[in-house]
Amino acid sequence: MAIDYGTKRTGLAVTDPLQIIATALTTVPTTEALDYISRYAVKENVIAYVIGIPRHLDNTDALIVPLIEKFISELQKKIPGAVVHRVDERFTSMMATKSLLESGQSRKTRQDKSVIDKISATIILQWWMEQKQR
């Protein structure tokens, strides 16, 4: 499961059991993300969590990183033994917006932040799976 953490919304994506393709799951209010993820993990066989860590072009952490680290800590308390992989998510929102534009989505859809968040999570997960295969 990939997590694109935000202060308001958190985008989620998952993959098939063979880890071939990432698929957007949903976007949830960040205040509900831990509960949603833990309920989902009970129903599905989630073996790892891939969470985006935003970095600036000079490779320094964005201001939100301490909140993400706190979220990771809370996730590991709620789901003991949870394996968490941190991934640089530098350009995922821009890539998600471009993907929506190229797929012919309406302007309204392209401006919907919840859609961008779950597409960003999908990009994070797909990138991680591709790196893992190399």
C-alpha positions as CSV (number, residue, x, y, z in Angstrom):
1,M,0.0,0.0,0.0
2,A,1.3,3.5,-0.9
3,I,0.5,6.5,1.2
4,D,0.6,10.1,-0.1
5,Y,0.3,11.9,3.3
6,G,-1.0,15.4,3.4
7,T,-2.1,17.7,6.2
8,K,-5.8,17.6,5.0
9,R,-6.1,14.5,2.7
10,T,-4.1,11.3,2.3
11,G,-4.0,9.4,-1.0
12,L,-3.8,5.7,-1.0
13,A,-2.9,3.1,-3.6
14,V,-2.5,-0.6,-3.7
15,T,-1.1,-3.3,-5.9
16,D,-2.2,-6.7,-7.0
17,P,-0.8,-9.8,-5.2
18,L,1.9,-10.3,-7.9
19,Q,2.9,-6.6,-7.5
20,I,2.7,-5.9,-11.2
21,I,0.6,-2.8,-11.3
22,A,-0.4,0.0,-8.8
23,T,-4.0,1.1,-8.6
24,A,-5.4,4.2,-7.0
25,L,-7.5,3.1,-4.0
26,T,-9.0,6.2,-2.4
27,T,-8.4,9.5,-0.7
28,V,-9.3,9.9,3.0
29,P,-9.2,12.8,5.4
30,T,-5.8,12.6,7.1
31,T,-7.6,12.5,10.5
32,E,-9.2,9.2,9.4
33,A,-6.2,7.7,7.5
34,L,-4.8,5.5,10.3
35,D,-8.2,3.9,11.1
36,Y,-8.9,3.4,7.3
37,I,-5.5,1.8,6.7
38,S,-5.8,-0.5,9.7
39,R,-9.3,-1.7,8.7
40,Y,-8.1,-2.2,5.2
41,A,-5.0,-4.2,6.4
42,V,-7.3,-6.5,8.3
43,K,-9.3,-7.3,5.2
44,E,-6.4,-7.5,2.7
45,N,-3.0,-8.9,2.9
46,V,-0.9,-5.7,3.1
47,I,2.8,-6.7,3.4
48,A,4.3,-3.3,3.3
49,Y,3.6,0.4,3.3
50,V,5.4,2.8,0.9
51,I,5.1,6.4,2.0
52,G,6.2,9.5,0.1
53,I,8.7,11.8,1.7
54,P,8.7,15.2,0.0
55,R,12.1,16.7,-0.6
56,H,13.2,20.0,-2.0
57,L,15.5,20.2,-5.1
58,D,18.5,20.6,-2.9
59,N,17.6,17.2,-1.3
60,T,16.5,18.8,2.1
61,D,13.3,17.6,3.7
62,A,10.1,19.6,3.2
63,L,8.4,21.1,6.3
64,I,5.8,18.4,6.4
65,V,8.3,15.6,7.0
66,P,8.1,15.6,10.8
67,L,4.4,15.1,10.5
68,I,4.9,12.2,8.2
69,E,7.4,10.7,10.6
70,K,4.9,11.0,13.4
71,F,2.3,9.3,11.1
72,I,4.7,6.5,10.4
73,S,5.3,6.0,14.1
74,E,1.6,5.9,14.8
75,L,1.0,3.5,12.0
76,Q,3.6,1.1,13.4
77,K,2.0,1.3,16.8
78,K,-1.5,0.6,15.4
79,I,-0.2,-2.2,13.1
80,P,2.7,-3.8,15.0
81,G,5.4,-5.2,12.6
82,A,4.3,-2.9,9.8
83,V,7.1,-2.6,7.2
84,V,7.4,0.9,6.0
85,H,9.5,2.1,3.0
86,R,10.2,5.8,2.6
87,V,10.3,7.1,-1.0
88,D,11.2,10.4,-2.4
89,E,8.0,11.9,-3.8
90,R,9.5,15.1,-5.2
91,F,7.5,15.4,-8.4
92,T,4.5,13.1,-7.9
93,S,1.8,15.8,-7.7
94,M,3.1,17.4,-10.9
95,M,3.3,13.9,-12.6
96,A,-0.3,13.1,-11.4
97,T,-1.6,16.4,-12.8
98,K,0.2,15.7,-16.2
99,S,-1.2,12.2,-16.2
100,L,-4.8,13.4,-15.8
101,L,-4.3,16.0,-18.5
102,E,-2.9,13.4,-20.9
103,S,-5.7,11.0,-20.2
104,G,-8.2,13.7,-21.3
105,Q,-9.8,14.3,-17.9
106,S,-11.9,17.4,-17.5
107,R,-10.6,20.5,-15.9
108,K,-12.8,20.0,-12.9
109,T,-11.3,16.5,-12.4
110,R,-7.7,17.7,-12.9
111,Q,-8.3,20.4,-10.2
112,D,-9.7,17.9,-7.7
113,K,-7.0,17.6,-5.1
114,S,-8.4,14.2,-3.8
115,V,-7.9,12.8,-7.3
116,I,-4.4,14.1,-7.5
117,D,-3.6,12.7,-4.1
118,K,-4.6,9.1,-5.0
119,I,-2.9,9.3,-8.4
120,S,0.3,10.5,-6.6
121,A,0.1,7.5,-4.3
122,T,-0.2,5.3,-7.3
123,I,2.9,6.9,-8.9
124,I,4.8,6.4,-5.6
125,L,3.8,2.7,-5.5
126,Q,4.5,2.0,-9.1
127,W,8.0,3.7,-8.9
128,W,8.8,1.7,-5.8
129,M,7.8,-1.6,-7.4
130,E,9.9,-0.8,-10.4
131,Q,12.9,0.0,-8.3
132,K,12.5,-3.2,-6.3
133,Q,12.6,-5.3,-9.4
134,R,15.9,-3.8,-10.5
